[in-house]
């Protein structure tokens, strides 16, 4: 099983990138994560991810696009 699910939403018209990433999150299996590429930072997505129990790390890439790594939040005891 692939550990990474790649969603390349660069230059897709809204709401398609958001729909694609949310669909991928619904299908994630334990141990998998999503790498989401987008041409602008998806601020509205961050609150949705928090409400769904996911964490994210955002990186600005050399070409000016963003890479958002999304995984299920782990609870610490």
Buried (B, 14 or more C-beta within 10 A) or exposed (E): EEEEBEBEBBEBEEEEBBEBBBEBBEEBEEEBBBBBBBBEEBEEBBEBBEEEEBEBEBEEEEEEBBEBBBBBEEEEE
